Amino acid sequence: MKSTNSLVAMFVCLFLAPTVWAQAPASENQSGASPAQRLSGAEVPRLIKFSGTLLDAQERPMGGPVGVTFALYSQQTGGAALWVETQNVKPDGNGNYTVLLGANSANGVPAELFTSGEARWLGIQVGQQPEHERILLVSVVPLHSAAGYLPCAKSRHTTA
């Protein structure tokens, strides 16, 4: 009896499991979604890593925490913000900081902002100061995934 059970188990493993496994990719493809569309959902973090330096009017590092508002635009100047988030930034002794844009938003940065292939500009406002000159966001496609990525950026800005 034991050898019969072993034979049945071996039959299931050798013949039925590959059949079920082979059918799984076909059912995913039947949904009509491309690999890029499948990856652009929950698997891809909707965060943008951004690094900058906060300096005061005398070019000295600012102490923290400092309220900084980040906004994404479709234009280098003018136009309404497509997305806005304010974070309390804690710069180090040299004024350097790193934030994850989208970390304070329930769904992060909307991936739809980057699907058109159009340029996106990042505006930064430190406290109540006027917004600094906008920074063009650029991205590098990660080697492990050519789809569903968000850019990263680095900047140095001084408050007036």
N, C-alpha and C positions, 0 to 999 in steps of 0.2 A: 504494500500500500504506500509505503514511504517513497519507493522508487517511482510509483505512478504519479504521486504529487510532485516529485522533483521534475519528472518529464513534462508535466502540464506547465509548471512554472517556467521551465526552460523554453517551451514552445511559445508561451506568452511573451517572454523577454526577447526571443530571437525573431519571432515573426509578427506579432501584433504591435509591439512597441515601436519598431521602425515605421510601420504603416501609419500609426497615429502621429508620430513625430513628423513624417513627411507631409502630412496633410495640414499641419499647423501653419507653415508659411503661406500655403495657398489661401487659407481663409483670411490671413492678414492682407494679402494682396487683393482679395475680392472686395475689401472695403473701399478701394479706389484711392486710398491715401498713399502718397509717395513716402519713401523713407524719411525725407526731410520733414514732411508734415507730421509723421508719427513722432519724430524726435522733438519737434518744436513745442510739444505739450508739456506735461509735468516733468519730463526727464531733464529738461534744460533749465537751470536756475535763471531766474529773471533778475539778475543782479549785475551791476556794472562796478567793477573795482576801479576806484579813482584815487589818485594820490596827488597831493599838492603841498604847498608851503604857505603858511599865513604869517605875513609880516606887517608891522604897523607902519605909519607914515615915515618913521625914521629908519626903516629897513631892519628893525629889531624883531625877533620872533615873538609872536603873540602867545600869551598864556591861555589856558582853556579852563573850562569849556567855552566854546564860541558857537553861537547859532549861525549856521550857514545854510542858505537856501540854494538848491540845485534845480535848474530847469532845463528841459530839452526843447529845442526849437528846430524848425525846418529851414530857417534863414540865419545868415550870419548877423544881420542887424534887423531890428523891427520884428513885427509879427507877434502873434500870441504864443505863449508857451504850450507845447503839446503835453507836457507832464511836469509836475513840480513836487519837490519834497524838501522838507527842512530837517536837518540833523544837528544835534549837539556834537560838535567836533572837539576832540581833545588833542591838540598838537603836542609834539614832544618838545624838548628844550630848544630845538633848532627851528620850531614852527612847522615841522613836517607832520603830515597826517595822512591816513588812508581811511576811506569809507567804502561801504558797499551801497551804491545807489540802488534804491528799491527796497532796502532792508526795513524801512519804516512804513512801507505800503503793504497792504494785505496781499496783493498779487505781484509785488515787485514792479519792475519797469515793464510796461506792456510790450511784448515781443513784436506786436503789429507795427510799432514805430519803426522797425528796422527791416520789414519785409519788402518795402517798395524799392530799396536800393538807393534812395535819395540820401543826400548828406544830412547829418544831424549835428546840431551845435549845442554845446553845453554852456549855459550861463551860470555864474556863481555870484551870489550876493552874500557878503559877510556882514552879519548884524543888520544895521539900518543903512549901511553904505550903499551907494549906487552899484548896480551890477557891473562886474568886470567884463572886459572884452570877451566875447564868446570864443570857445575853443572847439575846433572841428574834431569830432570823434572819429577815430579810425580803428579798424579792427584787424586782427590777424586770425585766420582760421586755425583752430587747434588741429593738430595732426590726427587726433583720434576722432574728430567729427567735423565734417565740412558743412554741416547744416545746424541751424538752431543756435547760433552763437550770438553773444552780445559783446560790444566793444569794451575796451578799457582805455584809460587816459591818465595823463600825469600833467600837473600844472604848477606854476609858481605865481602867486598873486599877492599884492600888497594893498593894504587898506589905506585910504587917503586920510 
